[in-house]
């Protein structure tokens, strides 16, 4: 093994570890899977994931607190979207591990 390869900068390792830890929850991954297709409301995410509104809101709060998603008010709804660009790569890796194709391969 050539240990003279460039090392990943410590800041990048720390940020990546935080994102990976935050994504280490099945419901958060499911919500991000839905958000890959664009902005979604809590009720749309609730329907997609098949869980309660409270569960979706709790997990979105965690994702938002870590800077992985953001939100905006749209009338009576709040719309969420992915802000962390690495999420699509991570989800593609998850799909690859399970033998699934990337959603982007199907478009």
Secondary structure by P-SEA (a helix, b strand, c coil): cccccccccaaaaaaaaaaaaaaccaaaaaaaaaaccccccaaaaaaaacccaaaaaaaaaaaaaaccbbbbbcccbbbbbbcccaaaaaaaaaaaaaccccccccc
